[in-house]
């Protein structure tokens, strides 16, 4: 324990760590019950930072499991792996918010005095309270990441459904986005019945049920290989159980009764990476739930961690060393591509040193569609926007060019993708992600725009669609770089007027060279030998 505290002190020494309470006034629960003052306790690491538009861009919220508190994430197994200098959620760069949910930790709960007169809360109430803490209490208007473990993982699904534009990414750990039923519900019913019937006397039985519900047979046997050790572990559990308030525990489990985000999963817009472990008895993989439900999430992906010496059953969610490589991937792929505003439209000059493009940050693309590195210089893309148009500048180094003979930049060129080409796929609709627009430009100024609808081929306009976009291109053979600018009318990609903070789905790609050495650049790798994988699209954000 001493080493842990030293480590955390050293890793967060220069970072502001704050505990506080926010009072949500006149909070109405799903039952219609109200509290004039709902106390929401929290711990924060680091400081919120705002972009040029005034929006917070570095906030991360992490929600705890049943019976836990936000401070539990400061331990070596979680915070020690994530919050230190140079780590994935380095708290000198991120503003990390660790709330205590309603009924938990130092937030308002039945044991404060109301006992069974405390309003009955559910998971949605808990998420709405966290949202008020963030927006009203901490003045956070956008989250870089929503994350949670166990109950907090279930809250993460709800957060994505209730507030789909509020975050860049979601990572639920050790959870499933469906009604709690079967063995999981049976254990919860046993816990509730024990507490409702016997109160404090039923607490031991309730804790036994919870322990068996969340433990790993493999790890329990490894930790308790003899009768004496097993008996001692049970005795220690009884002592811990005596320190739990039965009213609080009853409310913990009653809160999950109506949980079921499944009908609303199609409304989740941000990239979502769900992570479970194969030895999790609470969310057993053999049920096939996750494989089915993740298909409903527009940009959802599911990772199942195999059982190993490092997993701990349901408790694997708190061992960040086991799954943090997946968090790294999520943070990378969910980083938005920003388009910088400019007051008026301009000549789409494909010159990166022109006043319109000089100093504008861009995306560097050096991977292929399978995520493998492409040797040589990366492709770069920059973007500007006005009230009428979106501009994309492609900077494309080459070894040799693969050009279409007899180019005609004055007319649409079908099958342009068979030659050297830069591509942008842009979609507005998150509920029908198979519908998007495709724009292509070649080194010779040729172009093609396509209406793609992989969900409804009968509705697809294909090459017959005309967006009104324009292309300018040039080739610098001495530097072996070609440049192209696309000017895309807003009305062709979004029915809403553009404004700072607006987000669209985006894929940025490039085809280069001849077979067998042809290269396929992908800003967000698709995992397949095609660019047409809308689940893999990234995010375009207007700045």
SVG drawing of the C-alpha trace seen along z (x, -y; Angstrom):
<svg xmlns="http://www.w3.org/2000/svg" viewBox="-44 -36 57 64">
<polyline fill="none" stroke="black" stroke-width="0.4" points="0.0,0.0 2.8,-2.4 4.4,-1.8 1.0,-2.5 0.6,-5.8 4.1,-6.8 3.6,-5.9 0.3,-7.8 1.8,-10.8 4.8,-10.8 2.7,-10.3 0.2,-13.0 2.4,-15.4 2.1,-18.3 -1.6,-17.6 -4.5,-19.3 -6.6,-16.7 -9.8,-17.9 -12.7,-16.5 -16.0,-18.3 -19.8,-18.2 -22.3,-19.6 -25.9,-20.0 -28.4,-19.3 -31.5,-21.2 -35.0,-20.0 -33.9,-16.6 -36.8,-14.6 -36.5,-10.8 -38.1,-8.5 -40.7,-7.6 -41.8,-11.2 -40.2,-11.5 -38.1,-14.6 -35.2,-15.8 -34.8,-19.5 -31.1,-18.9 -29.3,-15.9 -25.6,-15.9 -23.2,-14.5 -19.7,-14.0 -16.8,-13.8 -13.0,-13.6 -11.2,-15.3 -7.7,-15.1 -6.2,-17.8 -7.9,-20.9 -10.5,-21.4 -9.2,-23.0 -11.3,-24.7 -10.7,-25.1 -11.0,-28.3 -14.8,-27.9 -15.0,-27.7 -15.8,-24.0 -14.1,-21.6 -12.1,-19.1 -10.1,-17.1 -12.7,-15.9 -13.1,-12.2 -15.7,-10.7 -15.3,-7.3 -18.2,-5.7 -17.8,-3.1 -19.5,0.3 -22.2,1.3 -21.3,0.3 -18.2,-1.5 -17.0,-5.1 -15.0,-7.3 -11.9,-7.3 -11.5,-3.5 -10.1,-4.3 -7.1,-6.0 -5.6,-2.6 -2.5,-1.2 -4.4,1.3 -6.5,-1.4 -5.2,-4.9 -1.7,-3.7 -1.9,-2.3 -3.7,-5.2 -3.4,-8.6 0.3,-9.1 2.7,-11.1 2.9,-9.8 0.1,-7.3 -3.1,-7.1 -5.2,-9.3 -2.3,-11.4 -4.0,-13.8 -1.7,-16.6 -3.4,-16.6 -6.9,-15.3 -9.5,-16.5 -10.6,-13.3 -13.9,-13.3 -14.6,-10.4 -18.2,-10.8 -19.8,-9.0 -23.2,-7.8 -26.4,-8.4 -26.6,-6.2 -22.9,-5.6 -19.7,-6.9 -20.2,-10.4 -23.2,-11.3 -26.7,-11.4 -27.9,-7.9 -30.5,-6.1 -28.1,-5.7 -27.8,-9.5 -31.0,-9.3 -34.0,-8.8 -33.5,-5.0 -36.3,-3.4 -37.9,-6.9 -35.1,-7.8 -36.4,-8.2 -36.0,-5.1 -33.4,-5.7 -32.6,-3.8 -29.6,-3.8 -31.0,-6.4 -31.5,-8.7 -27.9,-8.1 -26.7,-9.1 -28.9,-12.2 -27.4,-13.2 -23.8,-12.7 -24.8,-14.8 -26.0,-17.6 -22.8,-17.4 -20.7,-17.7 -22.7,-20.5 -23.9,-22.5 -21.4,-21.8 -18.1,-21.5 -19.1,-23.4 -18.1,-20.6 -20.0,-20.8 -18.3,-17.9 -16.5,-14.7 -13.5,-13.2 -14.4,-9.9 -17.2,-8.2 -16.0,-5.1 -17.3,-2.8 -16.9,0.5 -19.7,3.0 -22.6,0.8 -20.6,-2.1 -20.3,-0.2 -24.1,0.0 -24.2,-3.7 -21.9,-4.2 -24.4,-2.6 -27.2,-4.8 -25.0,-7.9 -24.5,-7.2 -28.2,-6.8 -29.3,-9.9 -26.7,-12.3 -25.4,-11.1 -23.6,-14.4 -21.9,-14.9 -18.9,-12.7 -16.1,-11.6 -16.0,-8.0 -17.5,-5.4 -15.9,-2.5 -18.1,-0.2 -16.2,2.5 -17.8,5.7 -21.4,5.0 -24.1,5.8 -26.7,3.4 -29.7,5.6 -32.3,6.2 -30.9,8.0 -32.3,11.5 -31.3,15.1 -28.6,16.0 -27.7,12.3 -31.2,11.3 -31.6,14.4 -28.6,13.4 -29.9,9.9 -33.3,11.2 -31.7,13.3 -29.8,10.3 -32.9,8.2 -35.0,10.9 -32.4,11.5 -32.2,7.8 -36.0,7.2 -36.8,10.1 -34.1,9.9 -32.6,6.5 -29.2,6.4 -29.4,10.2 -29.9,10.8 -26.8,8.7 -24.4,11.7 -26.5,13.8 -26.7,10.9 -22.9,10.4 -22.4,14.1 -24.6,14.0 -22.8,10.9 -19.4,12.5 -20.3,15.7 -22.0,13.6 -18.9,11.6 -15.9,13.9 -13.8,16.0 -13.6,19.8 -10.0,19.9 -8.8,17.0 -10.6,18.0 -9.0,21.4 -5.5,19.9 -5.9,17.5 -7.4,20.1 -5.8,23.4 -6.4,24.9 -9.4,25.4 -7.8,23.1 -7.4,20.2 -10.8,20.7 -12.4,20.5 -10.4,17.4 -11.6,15.7 -15.2,16.4 -14.6,15.0 -13.0,11.9 -16.1,11.5 -18.4,11.6 -16.4,8.9 -16.6,6.6 -20.3,7.3 -20.9,6.0 -19.6,2.6 -22.3,2.3 -25.6,0.5 -28.5,2.8 -30.6,-0.1 -27.9,-1.3 -27.3,2.2 -30.9,2.8 -31.1,-0.4 -28.0,0.5 -29.6,3.6 -33.1,2.3 -31.7,-0.4 -30.9,2.1 -34.4,3.5 -35.6,1.5 -32.2,1.3 -32.5,2.0 -30.8,-0.3 -31.2,2.3 -34.1,0.5 -32.1,-2.7 -28.6,-1.5 -29.1,-2.8 -29.1,-6.3 -25.5,-6.1 -23.3,-8.2 -19.8,-8.2 -17.4,-5.3 -18.0,-2.7 -15.7,0.1 -17.2,2.6 -14.7,4.8 -15.6,8.0 -13.6,10.9 -14.3,14.6 -14.2,15.6 -16.9,13.0 -19.7,15.0 -21.9,11.9 -21.7,11.4 -20.9,14.9 -19.8,14.8 -21.6,18.0 -24.9,16.2 -23.9,14.4 -25.5,11.1 -22.7,8.8 -22.1,10.1 -25.8,9.5 -26.3,6.1 -23.1,4.5 -24.4,4.6 -27.1,2.0 -24.4,-0.6 -23.4,-2.7 -19.7,-2.7 -19.6,0.1 -17.0,2.7 -16.7,5.6 -13.6,7.1 -13.6,10.3 -10.5,10.8 -9.5,14.5 -9.2,16.0 -5.6,15.9 -3.5,15.6 -4.1,11.8 -7.9,11.8 -10.0,11.8 -13.5,12.7 -15.9,9.8 -13.1,7.8 -11.0,7.7 -12.6,4.4 -10.4,2.8 -7.1,4.3 -6.2,1.7 -3.0,3.5 -5.2,6.2 -7.2,4.0 -5.5,0.6 -4.2,1.4 -7.8,1.3 -8.3,-2.0 -5.3,-3.3 -6.8,-2.2 -10.2,-3.8 -8.5,-7.1 -6.6,-7.2 -9.5,-6.2 -12.0,-8.6 -9.8,-11.7 -11.8,-14.0 -10.5,-15.5 -11.0,-19.3 -12.0,-21.6 -11.0,-25.3 -13.4,-28.0 -12.6,-30.8 -14.8,-33.9 -15.4,-33.7 -15.0,-31.2 -11.8,-31.3 -10.2,-30.0 -9.6,-26.3 -5.9,-26.6 -4.1,-23.3 -1.1,-25.1 -0.4,-24.2 1.7,-27.5 -1.1,-29.7 -2.7,-32.1 -5.8,-29.9 -3.9,-26.7 -0.6,-27.8 -0.4,-26.7 -3.7,-24.7 -3.3,-21.5 -4.1,-18.3 -4.4,-14.5 -1.3,-12.4 -2.2,-9.1 0.4,-6.4 -1.6,-3.2 -3.5,-1.0 -7.0,0.2 -5.9,3.2 -4.0,0.9 -0.5,1.9 2.1,-0.9 2.8,-2.1 6.5,-2.9 7.6,-6.3 6.1,-9.7 2.6,-10.0 -0.4,-11.5 -1.7,-14.7 -5.2,-16.2 -6.2,-19.7 -9.7,-21.2 -11.4,-24.6 -15.1,-25.5 -17.4,-28.4 -21.2,-28.8 -21.5,-27.4 -18.7,-24.9 -16.3,-22.4 -12.7,-22.4 -10.3,-19.5 -6.7,-19.7 -4.8,-16.5 -1.0,-16.4 0.1,-13.2 3.8,-12.1 4.4,-9.5 7.1,-7.3 5.3,-6.8 2.0,-8.0 -0.8,-5.8 -2.8,-8.2 -5.8,-7.6 -5.0,-8.3 -6.9,-11.1 -8.1,-12.8 -11.2,-15.1 -11.5,-17.2 -14.6,-19.0 -16.8,-15.9 -17.4,-13.2 -15.0,-10.3 -16.6,-6.9 -14.3,-4.2 -11.8,-6.9 -10.9,-4.7 -8.9,-2.4 -6.2,-5.1 -4.3,-7.4 -7.1,-9.1 -7.8,-10.9 -11.2,-10.1 -13.5,-11.4 -16.6,-9.6 -19.0,-11.9 -22.3,-11.0 -24.7,-12.9 -27.1,-10.1 -26.1,-8.1 -29.1,-5.8 -28.5,-4.7 -24.8,-4.6 -24.8,-2.9 -25.9,-6.1 -23.1,-8.6 -21.5,-10.6 -18.3,-9.7 -16.0,-12.3 -12.9,-11.6 -10.1,-13.7 -7.2,-12.7 -3.8,-14.3 -5.1,-15.5 -8.2,-17.2 -10.6,-14.5 -13.5,-13.9 -16.4,-11.8 -19.1,-12.2 -21.4,-9.3 -24.5,-8.8 -23.9,-5.5 -26.6,-3.7 -25.5,-0.3 -28.6,0.1 -31.0,-0.4 -29.6,0.2 -32.9,-0.8 -32.6,-4.3 -28.9,-4.7 -28.4,-7.3 -24.8,-6.4 -23.0,-8.3 -26.3,-9.9 -26.1,-12.1 -24.6,-15.6 -23.3,-17.4 -21.9,-20.4 -18.5,-19.9 -15.3,-21.2 -11.7,-20.0 -8.4,-21.6 -5.2,-19.6 -1.5,-20.0 1.6,-17.7 5.0,-18.7 7.2,-16.1 10.4,-17.4 9.2,-17.1 7.2,-14.0 4.1,-15.3 0.6,-15.9 -2.0,-18.1 -5.7,-18.3 -8.4,-20.5 -12.1,-19.6 -14.7,-22.2 -17.9,-20.4 -21.2,-22.3 -22.6,-21.9 -26.1,-21.3 -24.8,-18.1 -23.6,-16.6 -25.7,-18.0 -29.3,-19.3 -28.3,-21.5 -26.4,-24.8 -22.7,-24.5 -21.6,-25.8 -18.7,-25.3 -18.9,-22.0 -21.0,-20.4 -19.9,-16.8 -20.2,-14.4 -19.0,-10.9 -15.9,-11.0 -13.5,-8.6 -10.3,-9.9 -8.6,-7.6 -6.1,-7.5 -5.3,-4.9 -1.7,-5.1 0.4,-3.3 0.0,-0.2 -0.5,3.5 1.1,5.5 2.5,2.5 -0.7,0.5 -1.2,-1.2 -4.5,-2.0 -4.1,-4.8 -6.8,-5.0 -7.1,-7.6 -9.2,-5.2 -8.4,-1.6 -11.4,0.4 -10.0,3.9 -11.0,5.2 -9.8,4.7 -12.3,2.1 -13.0,-1.5 -16.7,-1.0 -17.0,-0.1 -19.1,-2.9 -18.6,-1.5 -14.9,-2.4 -15.5,-6.1 -14.0,-8.7 -15.4,-12.1 -15.2,-15.5 -15.7,-18.4 -16.1,-22.0 -13.9,-24.4"/>
</svg>
